[in-house]
């Protein structure tokens, strides 16, 4: 059984090939039958999706629109199987990730190459760089964002639901809140048992400054503390209630992690890559994108709160030191 009902919110749990495990998608019957998020594009995921739908008397063809919490492959893959021509609603940043034209993918690659160069990755790390785009094979291949929404908007066809921009885990990240019962569909912004990773991504427009996902994430968490949330419907795992203590804990832990990075810097100035190898000796090669995101996140945070400074050497590599 992969279907659970919470009043008019129906949760369907789908398998993914990623370490995170299953992903949750939601069906909401508003003016239009709406799917929030769309799993990965694999046979097993599609099969679980159609059998979940049939348990509650629907087929894929009944879905009238899709709403995306963010553009990651485990949240958009099944869009390709939805009825042609339906509205796909999300943050403007999703547009490029759905279109995935070659120029954009190249831009993405170059963004990481430049960033990793500054971070002090050795030249042989180019192979690690190559892997960064490999999860895309589980993503949607032929769907397009039709409707962009932003902070404060009401979701078309689901007028009770208000949009909150919650960047950090993804630049496109949105959460949807319904005042009537305090329901929050939060994607990967708030998860029950793990703190979600703020991920490095290129800016929305080329040439803009690099987003600082850890700082954005903390800001987006704090924002949710002021919203009267009763139940959070998460992208992975169980529902979450009572979010204020959870958010407080997550923010405190992140501060502690950053301060332990500062301790390393006291030994000698470090590049981001050197910090990364020390924080994640077993996985940095296999999960370079994730571990470098986590590392640079802590360093961005230390710079932001004035606990570290940074200097560039003549090759453009950044060295961080304590303040
Ligand atoms: Zn995600």
Boltz pocket constraint, residues with backbone or C-beta under 6 A from the ligand:
constraints:
  - pocket:
      binder: B
      contacts: [[A, 70], [A, 72], [A, 169], [A, 170], [A, 188]]
      max_distance: 6.0
